[in-house]
């Protein structure tokens, strides 16, 4: 683990929601790596994690992080489109993998640590994905304003 790291991005992808995309206190993890030039019309886009691993089986000790950012894929199937390319896809075992991912996030999160879960209801509703978690979010942005939305949900390990 990098020295002085206390933040984990458990599914970093192209670091789309980061403003400080190279935060020195963060470990960026993803199940894949994609070089620049992978997307023809976005030549600077890439997936460059510090660690390649699944959020459903993290290589960290218990109680390692104060803050975890978790932005899982939004699509169930790989349709070869730009959304699947940029964000990946959940796959047929998405319920088990997502539930295990939440368990893993809470395992590596320190007591009183915060998990920020970002999700888009493109193929799965917020209600359905949140029903997989044993803890309710403290707050978030679950209000729908269109056909599909991206929402944030905040959890604290207490």
FIPA-78379 format. One record per residue: residue in three letters; chain; x, y, z of N, C-alpha, C, O in turn. Coordinates in steps of 0.1 Angstrom, whole numbers, plus 5000, padded with zeros to 4 digits. Example, Ala and Ser with C-alpha at 12.3 -4.5 7.8 and 13.67 -1.06 7.14 Angstrom:
<atoms>
+-----+----+------+------+------+------+------+------+------+------+------+------+------+------+
|  aa | ch |  npx |  npy |  npz | capx | capy | capz |  cpx |  cpy |  cpz |  opx |  opy |  opz |
+-----+----+------+------+------+------+------+------+------+------+------+------+------+------+
| ALA |  A | 5132 | 4943 | 5078 | 5123 | 4955 | 5078 | 5132 | 4967 | 5078 | 5142 | 4967 | 5085 |
| SER |  A | 5128 | 4978 | 5071 | 5137 | 4989 | 5071 | 5129 | 5000 | 5079 | 5134 | 5011 | 5080 |
+-----+----+------+------+------+------+------+------+------+------+------+------+------+------+
</atoms>
This chain:
<atoms>
+-----+----+------+------+------+------+------+------+------+------+------+------+------+------+
|  aa | ch |  npx |  npy |  npz | capx | capy | capz |  cpx |  cpy |  cpz |  opx |  opy |  opz |
+-----+----+------+------+------+------+------+------+------+------+------+------+------+------+
| UNK |  A | 5008 | 4988 | 5000 | 5000 | 5000 | 5000 | 5009 | 5012 | 5000 | 5019 | 5013 | 5007 |
| UNK |  A | 5005 | 5023 | 4992 | 5012 | 5035 | 4992 | 5013 | 5041 | 5006 | 5003 | 5040 | 5014 |
| UNK |  A | 5023 | 5048 | 5009 | 5024 | 5055 | 5022 | 5014 | 5066 | 5023 | 5012 | 5073 | 5013 |
| UNK |  A | 5009 | 5069 | 5035 | 5000 | 5080 | 5038 | 4987 | 5079 | 5030 | 4981 | 5089 | 5025 |
| UNK |  A | 4982 | 5067 | 5027 | 4969 | 5065 | 5020 | 4959 | 5061 | 5030 | 4960 | 5052 | 5038 |
| UNK |  A | 4948 | 5069 | 5029 | 4936 | 5066 | 5038 | 4923 | 5067 | 5030 | 4912 | 5066 | 5036 |
| UNK |  A | 4924 | 5068 | 5017 | 4912 | 5069 | 5009 | 4914 | 5058 | 4998 | 4925 | 5055 | 4993 |
| UNK |  A | 4903 | 5051 | 4995 | 4902 | 5041 | 4985 | 4892 | 5044 | 4975 | 4880 | 5047 | 4979 |
| UNK |  A | 4895 | 5044 | 4962 | 4885 | 5043 | 4952 | 4885 | 5029 | 4947 | 4894 | 5024 | 4940 |
| UNK |  A | 4874 | 5022 | 4951 | 4873 | 5007 | 4949 | 4869 | 5003 | 4935 | 4869 | 4991 | 4932 |
| UNK |  A | 4866 | 5012 | 4926 | 4862 | 5009 | 4912 | 4865 | 5022 | 4904 | 4855 | 5028 | 4899 |
| UNK |  A | 4878 | 5025 | 4903 | 4881 | 5039 | 4898 | 4878 | 5041 | 4883 | 4876 | 5053 | 4880 |
| UNK |  A | 4878 | 5031 | 4875 | 4876 | 5034 | 4861 | 4884 | 5045 | 4856 | 4896 | 5046 | 4858 |
| UNK |  A | 4878 | 5055 | 4848 | 4886 | 5066 | 4843 | 4886 | 5078 | 4853 | 4889 | 5089 | 4849 |
| UNK |  A | 4883 | 5075 | 4865 | 4883 | 5086 | 4876 | 4874 | 5097 | 4872 | 4877 | 5109 | 4875 |
| UNK |  A | 4862 | 5094 | 4866 | 4853 | 5104 | 4861 | 4848 | 5114 | 4872 | 4846 | 5126 | 4869 |
| UNK |  A | 4846 | 5110 | 4884 | 4840 | 5119 | 4893 | 4850 | 5125 | 4902 | 4846 | 5133 | 4911 |
| UNK |  A | 4863 | 5123 | 4900 | 4873 | 5130 | 4907 | 4876 | 5143 | 4901 | 4877 | 5145 | 4889 |
| UNK |  A | 4878 | 5153 | 4910 | 4884 | 5166 | 4906 | 4899 | 5165 | 4907 | 4906 | 5169 | 4898 |
| UNK |  A | 4904 | 5160 | 4918 | 4918 | 5157 | 4920 | 4921 | 5143 | 4916 | 4921 | 5134 | 4925 |
| UNK |  A | 4923 | 5141 | 4903 | 4924 | 5127 | 4898 | 4937 | 5119 | 4902 | 4938 | 5107 | 4899 |
| UNK |  A | 4946 | 5126 | 4908 | 4958 | 5120 | 4912 | 4961 | 5123 | 4927 | 4972 | 5126 | 4931 |
| UNK |  A | 4950 | 5122 | 4935 | 4951 | 5125 | 4949 | 4962 | 5116 | 4956 | 4961 | 5104 | 4955 |
| UNK |  A | 4972 | 5122 | 4962 | 4983 | 5114 | 4968 | 4979 | 5105 | 4980 | 4986 | 5096 | 4984 |
| UNK |  A | 4967 | 5108 | 4986 | 4963 | 5100 | 4997 | 4953 | 5089 | 4993 | 4947 | 5082 | 5002 |
| UNK |  A | 4952 | 5087 | 4981 | 4942 | 5077 | 4975 | 4949 | 5065 | 4968 | 4959 | 5067 | 4961 |
| UNK |  A | 4943 | 5053 | 4970 | 4947 | 5042 | 4962 | 4935 | 5040 | 4952 | 4924 | 5039 | 4956 |
| UNK |  A | 4939 | 5039 | 4940 | 4929 | 5037 | 4929 | 4929 | 5023 | 4925 | 4940 | 5018 | 4921 |
| UNK |  A | 4918 | 5016 | 4926 | 4917 | 5002 | 4923 | 4906 | 4999 | 4912 | 4896 | 5006 | 4912 |
| UNK |  A | 4909 | 4990 | 4903 | 4899 | 4986 | 4894 | 4902 | 4972 | 4889 | 4913 | 4967 | 4891 |
| UNK |  A | 4892 | 4965 | 4883 | 4894 | 4952 | 4879 | 4901 | 4951 | 4865 | 4904 | 4940 | 4860 |
| UNK |  A | 4903 | 4963 | 4859 | 4909 | 4963 | 4846 | 4918 | 4976 | 4844 | 4918 | 4985 | 4852 |
| UNK |  A | 4926 | 4975 | 4834 | 4934 | 4986 | 4830 | 4932 | 4988 | 4815 | 4931 | 4979 | 4807 |
| UNK |  A | 4931 | 5001 | 4811 | 4928 | 5004 | 4796 | 4938 | 5016 | 4793 | 4938 | 5026 | 4800 |
| UNK |  A | 4946 | 5015 | 4782 | 4955 | 5025 | 4778 | 4948 | 5037 | 4772 | 4937 | 5036 | 4766 |
| UNK |  A | 4955 | 5048 | 4772 | 4950 | 5060 | 4764 | 4948 | 5056 | 4749 | 4956 | 5048 | 4744 |
| UNK |  A | 4938 | 5061 | 4743 | 4936 | 5058 | 4729 | 4926 | 5046 | 4727 | 4922 | 5043 | 4716 |
| UNK |  A | 4921 | 5040 | 4738 | 4912 | 5029 | 4737 | 4899 | 5034 | 4731 | 4892 | 5026 | 4724 |
| UNK |  A | 4895 | 5046 | 4735 | 4882 | 5052 | 4729 | 4886 | 5062 | 4719 | 4893 | 5072 | 4722 |
| UNK |  A | 4883 | 5060 | 4706 | 4887 | 5067 | 4695 | 4885 | 5082 | 4696 | 4894 | 5090 | 4693 |
| UNK |  A | 4873 | 5086 | 4701 | 4870 | 5101 | 4701 | 4873 | 5107 | 4715 | 4871 | 5119 | 4716 |
| UNK |  A | 4879 | 5100 | 4724 | 4883 | 5105 | 4737 | 4897 | 5099 | 4739 | 4899 | 5091 | 4748 |
| UNK |  A | 4907 | 5104 | 4731 | 4920 | 5098 | 4731 | 4928 | 5099 | 4744 | 4937 | 5091 | 4746 |
| UNK |  A | 4924 | 5108 | 4753 | 4931 | 5109 | 4766 | 4925 | 5101 | 4777 | 4930 | 5100 | 4788 |
| UNK |  A | 4913 | 5095 | 4774 | 4907 | 5086 | 4784 | 4915 | 5073 | 4786 | 4920 | 5067 | 4777 |
| UNK |  A | 4916 | 5069 | 4799 | 4922 | 5057 | 4802 | 4918 | 5052 | 4816 | 4911 | 5059 | 4823 |
| UNK |  A | 4921 | 5039 | 4819 | 4919 | 5034 | 4832 | 4932 | 5030 | 4837 | 4939 | 5020 | 4832 |
| UNK |  A | 4937 | 5037 | 4847 | 4951 | 5034 | 4852 | 4951 | 5032 | 4868 | 4954 | 5042 | 4875 |
| UNK |  A | 4946 | 5021 | 4872 | 4946 | 5018 | 4887 | 4960 | 5016 | 4892 | 4969 | 5012 | 4886 |
| UNK |  A | 4961 | 5019 | 4905 | 4973 | 5015 | 4913 | 4974 | 5000 | 4915 | 4984 | 4994 | 4915 |
| UNK |  A | 4962 | 4995 | 4917 | 4960 | 4980 | 4920 | 4949 | 4975 | 4911 | 4938 | 4981 | 4910 |
| UNK |  A | 4952 | 4963 | 4905 | 4941 | 4957 | 4897 | 4936 | 4946 | 4906 | 4942 | 4936 | 4910 |
| UNK |  A | 4923 | 4947 | 4910 | 4916 | 4938 | 4918 | 4901 | 4941 | 4918 | 4897 | 4952 | 4914 |
| UNK |  A | 4893 | 4931 | 4922 | 4879 | 4932 | 4922 | 4874 | 4938 | 4935 | 4880 | 4935 | 4946 |
| UNK |  A | 4864 | 4947 | 4935 | 4858 | 4952 | 4947 | 4851 | 4941 | 4955 | 4848 | 4943 | 4967 |
| UNK |  A | 4849 | 4930 | 4949 | 4843 | 4918 | 4956 | 4853 | 4910 | 4964 | 4849 | 4901 | 4971 |
| UNK |  A | 4866 | 4913 | 4962 | 4876 | 4905 | 4969 | 4889 | 4914 | 4970 | 4898 | 4913 | 4962 |
| UNK |  A | 4889 | 4923 | 4980 | 4899 | 4934 | 4981 | 4911 | 4928 | 4988 | 4910 | 4921 | 4997 |
| UNK |  A | 4923 | 4933 | 4983 | 4936 | 4928 | 4989 | 4941 | 4937 | 5001 | 4953 | 4939 | 5002 |
| UNK |  A | 4932 | 4941 | 5009 | 4935 | 4950 | 5020 | 4932 | 4944 | 5033 | 4922 | 4936 | 5034 |
| UNK |  A | 4939 | 4949 | 5044 | 4935 | 4945 | 5057 | 4922 | 4951 | 5062 | 4918 | 4961 | 5056 |
| UNK |  A | 4916 | 4945 | 5072 | 4904 | 4951 | 5078 | 4908 | 4965 | 5083 | 4919 | 4968 | 5087 |
| UNK |  A | 4898 | 4974 | 5083 | 4899 | 4987 | 5089 | 4911 | 4995 | 5083 | 4918 | 5001 | 5091 |
| UNK |  A | 4912 | 4996 | 5070 | 4924 | 5002 | 5064 | 4921 | 5017 | 5059 | 4931 | 5024 | 5058 |
| UNK |  A | 4908 | 5020 | 5057 | 4906 | 5033 | 5050 | 4895 | 5041 | 5058 | 4886 | 5036 | 5064 |
| UNK |  A | 4897 | 5055 | 5058 | 4888 | 5064 | 5064 | 4876 | 5067 | 5054 | 4865 | 5070 | 5058 |
| UNK |  A | 4879 | 5067 | 5041 | 4869 | 5071 | 5031 | 4871 | 5061 | 5019 | 4882 | 5058 | 5015 |
| UNK |  A | 4859 | 5057 | 5014 | 4859 | 5048 | 5003 | 4849 | 5054 | 4993 | 4838 | 5057 | 4996 |
| UNK |  A | 4854 | 5056 | 4980 | 4845 | 5060 | 4969 | 4843 | 5047 | 4961 | 4852 | 5040 | 4957 |
| UNK |  A | 4830 | 5045 | 4958 | 4826 | 5032 | 4951 | 4816 | 5035 | 4940 | 4804 | 5038 | 4943 |
| UNK |  A | 4820 | 5035 | 4928 | 4812 | 5038 | 4916 | 4812 | 5026 | 4907 | 4821 | 5025 | 4899 |
| UNK |  A | 4802 | 5017 | 4909 | 4802 | 5005 | 4902 | 4796 | 5007 | 4888 | 4790 | 5017 | 4885 |
| UNK |  A | 4798 | 4998 | 4878 | 4792 | 4999 | 4865 | 4777 | 5000 | 4866 | 4771 | 4996 | 4876 |
| UNK |  A | 4771 | 5006 | 4855 | 4757 | 5009 | 4855 | 4749 | 4999 | 4846 | 4737 | 4998 | 4848 |
| UNK |  A | 4756 | 4993 | 4837 | 4749 | 4984 | 4828 | 4751 | 4969 | 4832 | 4761 | 4965 | 4838 |
| UNK |  A | 4740 | 4961 | 4829 | 4741 | 4947 | 4833 | 4749 | 4939 | 4822 | 4757 | 4930 | 4826 |
| UNK |  A | 4748 | 4942 | 4810 | 4755 | 4935 | 4799 | 4764 | 4944 | 4791 | 4762 | 4956 | 4790 |
| UNK |  A | 4774 | 4937 | 4785 | 4784 | 4944 | 4777 | 4777 | 4945 | 4763 | 4775 | 4935 | 4756 |
| UNK |  A | 4774 | 4957 | 4759 | 4768 | 4959 | 4746 | 4778 | 4965 | 4736 | 4774 | 4969 | 4725 |
| UNK |  A | 4791 | 4966 | 4739 | 4801 | 4971 | 4731 | 4800 | 4986 | 4728 | 4807 | 4991 | 4720 |
| UNK |  A | 4791 | 4993 | 4735 | 4789 | 5007 | 4734 | 4799 | 5015 | 4742 | 4807 | 5009 | 4750 |
| UNK |  A | 4799 | 5028 | 4741 | 4808 | 5037 | 4749 | 4806 | 5036 | 4764 | 4816 | 5037 | 4772 |
| UNK |  A | 4793 | 5034 | 4769 | 4791 | 5033 | 4783 | 4797 | 5021 | 4788 | 4804 | 5021 | 4799 |
| UNK |  A | 4795 | 5009 | 4782 | 4802 | 4997 | 4786 | 4817 | 4998 | 4786 | 4824 | 4993 | 4794 |
| UNK |  A | 4822 | 5005 | 4776 | 4837 | 5006 | 4774 | 4842 | 5015 | 4786 | 4852 | 5011 | 4792 |
| UNK |  A | 4836 | 5026 | 4789 | 4841 | 5035 | 4799 | 4839 | 5030 | 4813 | 4847 | 5031 | 4821 |
| UNK |  A | 4827 | 5024 | 4815 | 4823 | 5021 | 4829 | 4823 | 5006 | 4832 | 4822 | 5002 | 4844 |
| UNK |  A | 4825 | 4998 | 4822 | 4824 | 4983 | 4824 | 4809 | 4979 | 4825 | 4800 | 4987 | 4822 |
| UNK |  A | 4807 | 4967 | 4829 | 4793 | 4962 | 4830 | 4793 | 4952 | 4842 | 4803 | 4947 | 4846 |
| UNK |  A | 4781 | 4950 | 4847 | 4779 | 4943 | 4860 | 4780 | 4928 | 4858 | 4786 | 4921 | 4866 |
| UNK |  A | 4774 | 4923 | 4847 | 4774 | 4908 | 4845 | 4762 | 4901 | 4851 | 4755 | 4907 | 4859 |
| UNK |  A | 4761 | 4888 | 4848 | 4749 | 4880 | 4853 | 4749 | 4879 | 4868 | 4738 | 4878 | 4874 |
| UNK |  A | 4761 | 4878 | 4874 | 4761 | 4876 | 4889 | 4762 | 4889 | 4896 | 4767 | 4890 | 4907 |
| UNK |  A | 4756 | 4900 | 4891 | 4757 | 4913 | 4896 | 4752 | 4914 | 4911 | 4758 | 4922 | 4919 |
| UNK |  A | 4741 | 4907 | 4914 | 4736 | 4908 | 4927 | 4746 | 4903 | 4938 | 4748 | 4910 | 4948 |
| UNK |  A | 4752 | 4891 | 4935 | 4761 | 4886 | 4944 | 4774 | 4894 | 4945 | 4779 | 4897 | 4956 |
| UNK |  A | 4779 | 4898 | 4934 | 4791 | 4906 | 4933 | 4789 | 4920 | 4940 | 4798 | 4925 | 4947 |
| UNK |  A | 4778 | 4926 | 4938 | 4775 | 4939 | 4944 | 4773 | 4938 | 4959 | 4779 | 4946 | 4967 |
| UNK |  A | 4766 | 4928 | 4964 | 4765 | 4925 | 4978 | 4778 | 4922 | 4985 | 4781 | 4927 | 4995 |
| UNK |  A | 4786 | 4914 | 4978 | 4800 | 4911 | 4983 | 4808 | 4924 | 4983 | 4816 | 4926 | 4992 |
| UNK |  A | 4807 | 4932 | 4973 | 4815 | 4944 | 4972 | 4812 | 4954 | 4984 | 4821 | 4960 | 4990 |
| UNK |  A | 4799 | 4955 | 4987 | 4795 | 4963 | 4999 | 4801 | 4957 | 5012 | 4807 | 4964 | 5020 |
| UNK |  A | 4801 | 4944 | 5013 | 4807 | 4937 | 5025 | 4822 | 4940 | 5026 | 4827 | 4943 | 5036 |
| UNK |  A | 4828 | 4939 | 5014 | 4843 | 4942 | 5014 | 4846 | 4957 | 5017 | 4855 | 4960 | 5024 |
| UNK |  A | 4838 | 4966 | 5012 | 4840 | 4980 | 5015 | 4839 | 4982 | 5030 | 4847 | 4989 | 5036 |
| UNK |  A | 4829 | 4976 | 5036 | 4827 | 4978 | 5051 | 4838 | 4971 | 5058 | 4842 | 4976 | 5069 |
| UNK |  A | 4843 | 4960 | 5053 | 4854 | 4953 | 5060 | 4867 | 4961 | 5060 | 4873 | 4962 | 5071 |
| UNK |  A | 4870 | 4968 | 5049 | 4883 | 4976 | 5048 | 4881 | 4990 | 5053 | 4891 | 4998 | 5054 |
| UNK |  A | 4868 | 4994 | 5056 | 4866 | 5007 | 5061 | 4868 | 5008 | 5076 | 4864 | 4999 | 5084 |
| UNK |  A | 4874 | 5018 | 5081 | 4877 | 5020 | 5095 | 4863 | 5023 | 5102 | 4854 | 5028 | 5096 |
| UNK |  A | 4863 | 5021 | 5115 | 4851 | 5025 | 5123 | 4849 | 5040 | 5122 | 4859 | 5048 | 5122 |
| UNK |  A | 4837 | 5044 | 5120 | 4833 | 5058 | 5118 | 4838 | 5063 | 5104 | 4838 | 5075 | 5101 |
| UNK |  A | 4843 | 5054 | 5096 | 4847 | 5058 | 5082 | 4834 | 5059 | 5073 | 4823 | 5055 | 5077 |
| UNK |  A | 4836 | 5066 | 5062 | 4825 | 5069 | 5053 | 4827 | 5062 | 5039 | 4838 | 5062 | 5033 |
| UNK |  A | 4816 | 5057 | 5034 | 4815 | 5051 | 5021 | 4806 | 5059 | 5013 | 4794 | 5061 | 5017 |
| UNK |  A | 4811 | 5064 | 5001 | 4802 | 5071 | 4992 | 4800 | 5062 | 4980 | 4809 | 5059 | 4973 |
| UNK |  A | 4787 | 5058 | 4978 | 4783 | 5049 | 4967 | 4776 | 5057 | 4957 | 4767 | 5064 | 4959 |
| UNK |  A | 4782 | 5056 | 4944 | 4776 | 5063 | 4933 | 4770 | 5053 | 4924 | 4776 | 5043 | 4921 |
| UNK |  A | 4758 | 5056 | 4919 | 4752 | 5046 | 4910 | 4742 | 5053 | 4900 | 4736 | 5063 | 4904 |
| UNK |  A | 4741 | 5047 | 4889 | 4731 | 5052 | 4879 | 4721 | 5041 | 4876 | 4725 | 5029 | 4875 |
| UNK |  A | 4709 | 5044 | 4876 | 4698 | 5034 | 4875 | 4695 | 5031 | 4860 | 4683 | 5028 | 4857 |
| UNK |  A | 4705 | 5030 | 4852 | 4703 | 5027 | 4838 | 4696 | 5014 | 4836 | 4687 | 5013 | 4828 |
| UNK |  A | 4701 | 5003 | 4842 | 4695 | 4990 | 4841 | 4689 | 4984 | 4854 | 4681 | 4975 | 4853 |
| UNK |  A | 4693 | 4990 | 4865 | 4689 | 4985 | 4878 | 4684 | 4997 | 4886 | 4691 | 5007 | 4887 |
| UNK |  A | 4673 | 4996 | 4893 | 4667 | 5007 | 4901 | 4676 | 5009 | 4914 | 4682 | 5000 | 4919 |
| UNK |  A | 4675 | 5021 | 4919 | 4682 | 5024 | 4931 | 4677 | 5015 | 4942 | 4685 | 5010 | 4950 |
| UNK |  A | 4664 | 5014 | 4943 | 4658 | 5006 | 4953 | 4663 | 4991 | 4953 | 4666 | 4986 | 4963 |
| UNK |  A | 4664 | 4986 | 4941 | 4669 | 4972 | 4940 | 4683 | 4970 | 4944 | 4687 | 4961 | 4951 |
| UNK |  A | 4692 | 4980 | 4940 | 4706 | 4978 | 4944 | 4708 | 4981 | 4959 | 4716 | 4974 | 4965 |
| UNK |  A | 4701 | 4991 | 4964 | 4702 | 4994 | 4979 | 4697 | 4982 | 4987 | 4701 | 4981 | 4999 |
| UNK |  A | 4687 | 4975 | 4982 | 4682 | 4963 | 4989 | 4692 | 4952 | 4992 | 4690 | 4943 | 5000 |
| UNK |  A | 4703 | 4952 | 4984 | 4714 | 4942 | 4986 | 4723 | 4945 | 4998 | 4730 | 4937 | 5002 |
| UNK |  A | 4722 | 4957 | 5003 | 4731 | 4962 | 5014 | 4724 | 4960 | 5027 | 4713 | 4963 | 5029 |
| UNK |  A | 4732 | 4955 | 5037 | 4726 | 4953 | 5051 | 4725 | 4966 | 5059 | 4719 | 4966 | 5070 |
| UNK |  A | 4730 | 4977 | 5054 | 4729 | 4990 | 5061 | 4722 | 5000 | 5052 | 4725 | 5000 | 5040 |
| UNK |  A | 4714 | 5008 | 5057 | 4707 | 5019 | 5050 | 4717 | 5031 | 5049 | 4724 | 5033 | 5058 |
| UNK |  A | 4716 | 5038 | 5038 | 4724 | 5050 | 5037 | 4719 | 5061 | 5046 | 4707 | 5061 | 5050 |
| UNK |  A | 4728 | 5069 | 5051 | 4725 | 5080 | 5060 | 4717 | 5091 | 5052 | 4707 | 5096 | 5056 |
| UNK |  A | 4722 | 5094 | 5040 | 4716 | 5104 | 5031 | 4721 | 5102 | 5017 | 4730 | 5094 | 5015 |
| UNK |  A | 4715 | 5109 | 5007 | 4719 | 5107 | 4993 | 4710 | 5115 | 4984 | 4703 | 5124 | 4989 |
| UNK |  A | 4710 | 5112 | 4972 | 4703 | 5119 | 4962 | 4694 | 5110 | 4954 | 4696 | 5108 | 4942 |
| UNK |  A | 4684 | 5103 | 4960 | 4677 | 5093 | 4953 | 4665 | 5098 | 4945 | 4658 | 5090 | 4939 |
| UNK |  A | 4663 | 5111 | 4944 | 4651 | 5116 | 4936 | 4654 | 5115 | 4921 | 4664 | 5120 | 4916 |
| UNK |  A | 4644 | 5109 | 4915 | 4645 | 5108 | 4900 | 4640 | 5121 | 4893 | 4630 | 5126 | 4897 |
| UNK |  A | 4647 | 5125 | 4883 | 4643 | 5137 | 4876 | 4642 | 5135 | 4861 | 4639 | 5144 | 4853 |
| UNK |  A | 4645 | 5122 | 4857 | 4645 | 5120 | 4843 | 4643 | 5105 | 4840 | 4639 | 5097 | 4850 |
| UNK |  A | 4647 | 5100 | 4829 | 4646 | 5086 | 4825 | 4655 | 5078 | 4834 | 4652 | 5067 | 4839 |
| UNK |  A | 4668 | 5082 | 4835 | 4677 | 5076 | 4844 | 4686 | 5087 | 4850 | 4687 | 5098 | 4845 |
| UNK |  A | 4691 | 5084 | 4862 | 4698 | 5093 | 4870 | 4710 | 5087 | 4876 | 4711 | 5075 | 4877 |
| UNK |  A | 4720 | 5095 | 4879 | 4731 | 5091 | 4888 | 4728 | 5097 | 4901 | 4724 | 5109 | 4903 |
| UNK |  A | 4730 | 5088 | 4911 | 4727 | 5092 | 4925 | 4739 | 5089 | 4934 | 4747 | 5080 | 4931 |
| UNK |  A | 4740 | 5096 | 4945 | 4751 | 5094 | 4955 | 4744 | 5089 | 4968 | 4734 | 5095 | 4972 |
| UNK |  A | 4749 | 5080 | 4975 | 4744 | 5075 | 4988 | 4756 | 5074 | 4997 | 4767 | 5069 | 4994 |
| UNK |  A | 4754 | 5080 | 5009 | 4765 | 5080 | 5019 | 4762 | 5071 | 5031 | 4751 | 5072 | 5037 |
| UNK |  A | 4772 | 5063 | 5034 | 4771 | 5053 | 5045 | 4782 | 5056 | 5055 | 4793 | 5061 | 5051 |
| UNK |  A | 4780 | 5053 | 5068 | 4790 | 5054 | 5078 | 4791 | 5041 | 5085 | 4781 | 5036 | 5089 |
| UNK |  A | 4803 | 5036 | 5088 | 4805 | 5024 | 5095 | 4805 | 5028 | 5110 | 4815 | 5033 | 5115 |
| UNK |  A | 4794 | 5024 | 5117 | 4793 | 5027 | 5131 | 4790 | 5014 | 5139 | 4788 | 5014 | 5151 |
+-----+----+------+------+------+------+------+------+------+------+------+------+------+------+
</atoms>
